[in-house]
């Protein structure tokens, strides 16, 4: 909860990736709040009050996952909404001649997006979703301490720069 609050203020893409990880953690504990509390939340070095707040936050997320039918896969509507906002902002930035650096970065990343789709990424998803899914996938590989090829590292570096730029525009847009 505390990490999510900070990330939401600073970098919307990092926030999304974090929230996707939280969704997966909830699923790993069978969408069971008491298991989450006992085996996960209680491991943290928080005060009892902080643990209660965290338990309430996870409880809300568990309820939403159950209500929205995301117990096995998929993302919460609150997270899907942010992805949709990023997609719309991406389209606005591409449609405007006022953002040449964004255009340039997009065209650097486009071959990687095409390659990801050729390798099995969902061809129907938006390019921003493809990028976010690639970042999340590599994050999971790193957590599992699995090898990441130099080609993938290069692609992720470019995608990170691109999504970082989109996140910066999102934050600037949110401030106005």
Buried (B, 14 or more C-beta within 10 A) or exposed (E): BEEBEEBBEEBBBBBBBBBBBBBEEBBEBEBEBEBBBEEBBEEEEBEEEBBEBBBEBBBEBBEBBEEBEBEEEEBBEEBBEBBBBBBEBBEEBEEEEEBEEBBEBBEEBEEBBEEBBEEEBEEEBBBBBBBBBBBBBBBBBEEEEEEEEEEBEEBBEBBBEBBBBBBBBBBEEEEE
